[in-house]
Amino acid sequence: MNLRTLGQSALNITPIGIGAWAIGGGQWQFAWGPQDDNQSVAAIRAGLDCGINWIDTAAVYGLGHSETVVSRVVRELRIRPYIFTKCSLVWDKSGKISHNLQAASIRREAEASLKRLGIDAIDLYQIHWPALSGRPESESLGSIEEAVRTLAQLKDEGKIRYIGVSNFNSSQVRRALSVAPIATLQPPYSLLAREVESSILPFALEHRIGVIVYSPMASGLLTGAMTQERIARMPEDDWRKHSPNFQEPLLSRNLRLVETLRAVGTRHNATPGEVAIAWTLRNPAVTGAIVGVRSAEQVSGIAGAADIHLNQDEVQAIEHELTLQPA
């Protein structure tokens, strides 16, 4: 795959990266249901064999388990991929998740992630959320400024290479930039989540901040493998089962969109999921897309996304589906 420079950093990344949210396994607040660790290891290896050179994870995924699984793969490699992980979401002994931007907490998280991952330095360390999703910042401990100052210190100490933020709006990124250089932004972006197109993506482009988007296939909904029956069979601890996009009236419209992606993909010898990823990569602000994989077989359905170049007629056909009202 061709490499892209991530913002103003020295990181040259492939257009797609391996996402490790789902491989955290089940039985935690934002789980995707049960996951076999051996399949996770095989999936990561398959992605790396295809040429992908970065993995995005987070401490909170599986309450530390995702990072541990990632370490099973990278510790065996002579040349390891870039490792990106995140901080700010912490949990107690009961598994309850809370938000903390205090310096001592950020430092504890960094040390724990380094230990779980088995590496000397984290290539990109990101503040996962500016506050708990849907909650005001006042409910968090610490502040964005305190957290970024701590990350800058960790960078000076050689424990992290670059600082990133995730799920931040433009005013929150400005606050972070007032403390230290911010290399990257990680927002959600897909055909079903386009709000960032008119807000944070132009800001990132203007300020030369690298952007790696997550959920480009809308959490699996646009892969071409999702059906109403499969959704009905999802375990109760899979958060997607209760998401509006996976329920009517939106579900039928979203599945119609998948058929349009499938038709476009046929012309490119590509899967619907690859077309959905390619659609995000065409945005000039986007450097790369994080693609979650749970098995080696799934990698073959995403690896070709970087080679797809959609023409204007194809883009219009895809986006036209989104203007139609749910049935």
C-alpha positions as CSV (number, residue, x, y, z in Angstrom):
1,M,0.0,0.0,0.0
2,N,1.1,3.6,-0.6
3,L,2.1,5.4,2.5
4,R,0.6,8.8,3.7
5,T,2.3,11.1,6.1
6,L,0.2,11.6,9.3
7,G,-0.1,15.3,9.8
8,Q,3.2,17.0,10.7
9,S,4.5,13.9,12.3
10,A,7.2,11.5,11.0
11,L,4.7,8.7,10.9
12,N,4.1,7.3,7.4
13,I,1.1,5.1,7.6
14,T,-0.9,2.9,5.2
15,P,-4.3,4.3,4.3
16,I,-6.0,1.7,6.4
17,G,-5.1,0.5,9.9
18,I,-6.1,-2.4,12.1
19,G,-8.8,-1.5,14.7
20,A,-8.7,-3.4,17.9
21,W,-11.9,-2.4,19.7
22,A,-13.9,-5.6,19.1
23,I,-11.0,-7.8,20.0
24,G,-11.3,-6.6,23.6
25,G,-13.9,-9.3,24.0
26,G,-17.3,-9.3,25.7
27,Q,-18.6,-8.5,29.2
28,W,-17.7,-4.9,29.5
29,Q,-19.7,-1.7,28.9
30,F,-18.9,-1.1,25.2
31,A,-18.3,-4.7,24.1
32,W,-19.0,-6.2,20.7
33,G,-19.9,-9.6,22.3
34,P,-17.6,-12.6,22.9
35,Q,-14.4,-12.8,20.9
36,D,-11.9,-15.7,20.5
37,D,-8.3,-14.4,21.2
38,N,-6.8,-16.8,18.7
39,Q,-9.0,-15.4,16.0
40,S,-8.0,-11.9,17.0
41,V,-4.3,-12.8,16.8
42,A,-4.9,-14.4,13.3
43,A,-6.8,-11.3,12.2
44,I,-4.0,-8.9,13.2
45,R,-1.4,-11.1,11.6
46,A,-3.4,-11.3,8.3
47,G,-3.8,-7.5,8.3
48,L,0.0,-7.1,8.8
49,D,0.7,-9.7,6.0
50,C,-1.4,-7.5,3.7
51,G,1.0,-4.6,4.3
52,I,-1.0,-2.6,6.9
53,N,1.6,-0.9,9.2
54,W,-0.4,0.4,12.2
55,I,-2.7,-0.9,14.9
56,D,-5.1,1.4,16.8
57,T,-6.3,0.2,20.2
58,A,-7.2,1.7,23.6
59,A,-6.6,0.8,27.2
60,V,-10.4,0.6,27.9
61,Y,-11.1,-1.9,25.1
62,G,-11.9,-5.0,27.1
63,L,-10.5,-3.2,30.2
64,G,-6.9,-3.8,29.1
65,H,-7.5,-7.0,27.2
66,S,-7.2,-5.6,23.7
67,E,-3.8,-4.2,24.4
68,T,-2.7,-7.6,25.8
69,V,-3.9,-9.4,22.6
70,V,-2.1,-6.9,20.4
71,S,1.1,-7.6,22.4
72,R,0.8,-11.3,21.6
73,V,1.4,-10.4,17.9
74,V,3.9,-7.6,18.1
75,R,6.3,-9.2,20.5
76,E,7.0,-11.9,17.9
77,L,7.9,-9.4,15.2
78,R,11.4,-8.3,14.2
79,I,9.9,-5.0,12.8
80,R,6.8,-4.0,14.6
81,P,3.9,-1.9,13.2
82,Y,3.1,1.5,14.7
83,I,1.1,1.1,17.8
84,F,-1.6,3.8,18.6
85,T,-3.5,3.6,21.9
86,K,-5.6,5.9,24.1
87,C,-6.1,7.2,27.6
88,S,-8.7,9.1,29.7
89,L,-11.3,6.2,30.2
90,V,-10.5,4.3,33.4
91,W,-12.3,1.6,35.3
92,D,-12.6,0.3,38.8
93,K,-12.5,-3.2,40.2
94,S,-16.2,-3.7,39.3
95,G,-15.5,-2.7,35.7
96,K,-17.4,0.6,36.0
97,I,-15.9,3.1,33.5
98,S,-15.2,6.8,34.4
99,H,-13.3,9.7,32.9
100,N,-10.1,11.2,34.2
101,L,-7.8,13.8,32.7
102,Q,-5.7,14.3,35.8
103,A,-1.9,14.2,35.4
104,A,-1.4,11.3,37.9
105,S,-4.1,9.2,36.2
106,I,-2.8,9.8,32.7
107,R,0.7,8.8,33.8
108,R,-0.6,5.6,35.4
109,E,-2.5,4.8,32.2
110,A,0.5,5.3,30.1
111,E,2.7,3.1,32.2
112,A,0.1,0.4,32.3
113,S,-0.4,0.5,28.5
114,L,3.4,0.3,27.9
115,K,3.5,-2.8,30.2
116,R,0.5,-4.5,28.6
117,L,1.8,-3.8,25.1
118,G,5.3,-4.8,25.9
119,I,6.9,-1.8,24.1
120,D,9.3,0.9,25.1
121,A,7.3,3.8,23.5
122,I,3.8,4.4,22.2
123,D,3.9,5.8,18.7
124,L,0.7,7.8,19.1
125,Y,-0.9,8.4,22.5
126,Q,-4.4,9.8,22.2
127,I,-6.9,11.4,24.7
128,H,-9.8,9.1,24.0
129,W,-12.6,11.5,24.9
130,P,-12.6,15.1,26.2
131,A,-15.3,13.9,28.6
132,L,-17.6,10.9,28.9
133,S,-19.8,10.6,25.9
134,G,-22.9,12.7,26.3
135,R,-21.6,14.2,29.6
136,P,-20.4,17.7,30.4
137,E,-16.7,18.3,30.9
138,S,-17.5,19.5,34.5
139,E,-18.2,15.9,35.4
140,S,-14.6,14.8,34.5
141,L,-11.6,14.9,36.8
142,G,-8.9,17.2,35.5
143,S,-8.9,19.2,32.3
144,I,-7.8,18.9,28.6
145,E,-5.0,21.3,29.4
146,E,-3.7,19.2,32.3
147,A,-3.9,16.0,30.3
148,V,-2.0,17.5,27.3
149,R,0.7,18.9,29.6
150,T,1.2,15.4,31.0
151,L,1.4,13.9,27.5
152,A,4.0,16.5,26.6
153,Q,6.0,15.5,29.6
154,L,5.7,11.8,28.6
155,K,6.9,12.7,25.1
156,D,9.9,14.5,26.5
157,E,10.6,11.3,28.6
158,G,10.5,9.2,25.4
159,K,7.5,7.2,26.5
160,I,5.3,8.4,23.7
161,R,6.3,9.8,20.3
162,Y,3.3,11.9,19.3
163,I,0.2,13.3,21.0
164,G,-3.3,12.8,19.5
165,V,-6.9,13.5,20.4
166,S,-10.1,11.6,19.7
167,N,-13.7,12.7,19.6
168,F,-12.7,16.4,20.1
169,N,-14.5,19.3,18.5
170,S,-12.5,22.3,17.1
171,S,-12.7,24.4,20.2
172,Q,-11.3,21.5,22.3
173,V,-8.5,20.9,19.8
174,R,-7.6,24.6,20.0
175,R,-7.3,24.3,23.8
176,A,-5.1,21.3,23.3
177,L,-2.9,23.1,20.8
178,S,-2.4,26.0,23.2
179,V,-0.5,23.6,25.4
180,A,1.5,21.4,23.0
181,P,1.6,20.3,19.3
182,I,-1.3,17.9,18.4
183,A,-0.3,15.4,15.7
184,T,-3.6,13.8,15.0
185,L,-7.4,13.8,15.4
186,Q,-9.5,10.7,15.5
187,P,-13.3,11.3,14.8
188,P,-16.1,9.0,13.7
189,Y,-16.7,9.2,10.0
190,S,-18.7,7.1,7.6
191,L,-21.6,7.4,5.2
192,L,-23.9,7.2,8.2
193,A,-21.9,9.7,10.3
194,R,-21.0,12.8,8.3
195,E,-21.3,15.6,10.8
196,V,-17.6,16.1,10.9
197,E,-17.4,17.1,7.3
198,S,-18.6,20.7,8.0
199,S,-16.8,21.1,11.4
200,I,-13.7,19.4,12.6
201,L,-12.4,18.0,9.3
202,P,-11.9,21.4,7.7
203,F,-10.3,22.6,10.9
204,A,-7.8,19.7,10.9
205,L,-7.0,20.3,7.2
206,E,-6.4,24.0,7.9
207,H,-4.1,23.3,10.8
208,R,-2.3,20.3,9.1
209,I,-3.5,17.9,11.8
210,G,-3.5,14.3,10.6
211,V,-6.9,12.6,10.7
212,I,-7.5,8.9,11.2
213,V,-11.2,8.2,11.2
214,Y,-12.9,5.3,13.0
215,S,-16.0,3.2,12.1
216,P,-15.7,3.9,8.3
217,M,-18.0,0.9,7.8
218,A,-20.5,2.1,10.5
219,S,-19.5,-0.5,13.0
220,G,-19.9,-3.3,10.5
221,L,-23.2,-2.3,9.1
222,L,-21.8,-1.4,5.7
223,T,-19.6,-4.5,5.3
224,G,-22.2,-6.4,3.2
225,A,-22.3,-9.2,5.7
226,M,-24.9,-7.6,8.0
227,T,-28.6,-8.7,7.8
228,Q,-31.7,-8.2,9.9
229,E,-31.4,-11.8,11.0
230,R,-27.8,-11.5,12.1
231,I,-28.6,-8.4,14.1
232,A,-31.4,-10.2,15.8
233,R,-29.0,-13.0,16.8
234,M,-26.4,-10.5,18.3
235,P,-25.6,-11.2,22.0
236,E,-27.1,-8.7,24.4
237,D,-23.6,-7.4,25.3
238,D,-23.0,-6.3,21.8
239,W,-23.7,-2.5,22.0
240,R,-24.7,-2.4,18.3
241,K,-27.9,-4.3,18.9
242,H,-29.3,-1.3,20.6
243,S,-28.0,1.4,18.2
244,P,-30.6,3.3,16.1
245,N,-28.7,2.5,12.9
246,F,-29.2,-1.2,13.6
247,Q,-32.9,-0.8,14.3
248,E,-35.9,0.3,12.2
249,P,-36.7,2.6,10.6
250,L,-33.1,3.3,9.8
251,L,-32.0,-0.3,9.3
252,S,-33.9,-0.9,6.0
253,R,-32.5,2.3,4.5
254,N,-29.0,1.4,5.6
255,L,-29.3,-2.0,4.1
256,R,-30.5,-0.5,0.8
257,L,-27.3,1.7,0.9
258,V,-25.3,-1.5,1.2
259,E,-26.8,-2.8,-2.0
260,T,-25.7,0.4,-3.8
261,L,-22.2,-0.1,-2.4
262,R,-22.3,-3.7,-3.6
263,A,-23.2,-2.6,-7.1
264,V,-20.4,0.0,-7.2
265,G,-18.0,-2.6,-5.7
266,T,-18.7,-5.0,-8.5
267,R,-17.2,-2.6,-11.0
268,H,-14.0,-2.4,-8.8
269,N,-13.9,-6.1,-7.9
270,A,-14.4,-4.9,-4.3
271,T,-16.7,-5.6,-1.3
272,P,-19.3,-3.1,-0.1
273,G,-17.1,-2.5,2.9
274,E,-14.1,-1.6,0.8
275,V,-16.2,0.9,-1.1
276,A,-17.5,2.4,2.2
277,I,-13.9,2.8,3.4
278,A,-12.8,4.2,0.1
279,W,-15.5,6.8,0.3
280,T,-14.0,8.1,3.6
281,L,-10.5,8.1,2.2
282,R,-11.4,10.4,-0.6
283,N,-11.9,13.3,1.8
284,P,-8.8,15.5,1.6
285,A,-8.6,15.9,5.4
286,V,-8.5,12.1,6.0
287,T,-5.1,10.4,6.2
288,G,-6.2,7.0,7.2
289,A,-9.2,4.9,8.3
290,I,-9.3,2.5,11.2
291,V,-10.9,-0.8,10.2
292,G,-11.8,-3.4,12.9
293,V,-11.2,-7.0,12.1
294,R,-12.2,-10.0,14.2
295,S,-11.0,-12.9,12.0
296,A,-8.4,-13.4,9.3
297,E,-11.2,-14.0,6.8
298,Q,-12.5,-10.4,7.3
299,V,-9.2,-8.9,6.3
300,S,-9.7,-10.0,2.7
301,G,-12.9,-7.9,2.6
302,I,-11.2,-4.6,3.6
303,A,-7.6,-4.8,2.4
304,G,-8.3,-3.5,-1.1
305,A,-10.0,-0.3,0.0
306,A,-6.9,1.9,-0.4
307,D,-6.8,1.0,-4.1
308,I,-10.3,2.1,-5.0
309,H,-10.8,5.5,-6.6
310,L,-14.5,6.4,-6.9
311,N,-15.6,8.6,-9.7
312,Q,-18.1,11.4,-9.3
313,D,-21.0,9.4,-10.7
314,E,-20.3,6.6,-8.2
315,V,-20.1,9.0,-5.3
316,Q,-23.4,10.6,-6.3
317,A,-25.2,7.3,-6.6
318,I,-24.0,6.3,-3.2
319,E,-24.9,9.6,-1.5
320,H,-28.3,9.7,-3.2
321,E,-29.4,6.8,-1.1
322,L,-28.8,8.9,2.0
323,T,-31.3,11.5,0.8
324,L,-34.2,8.9,0.7
325,Q,-36.4,8.7,3.7
326,P,-36.5,5.5,5.7
327,A,-39.3,3.2,4.6
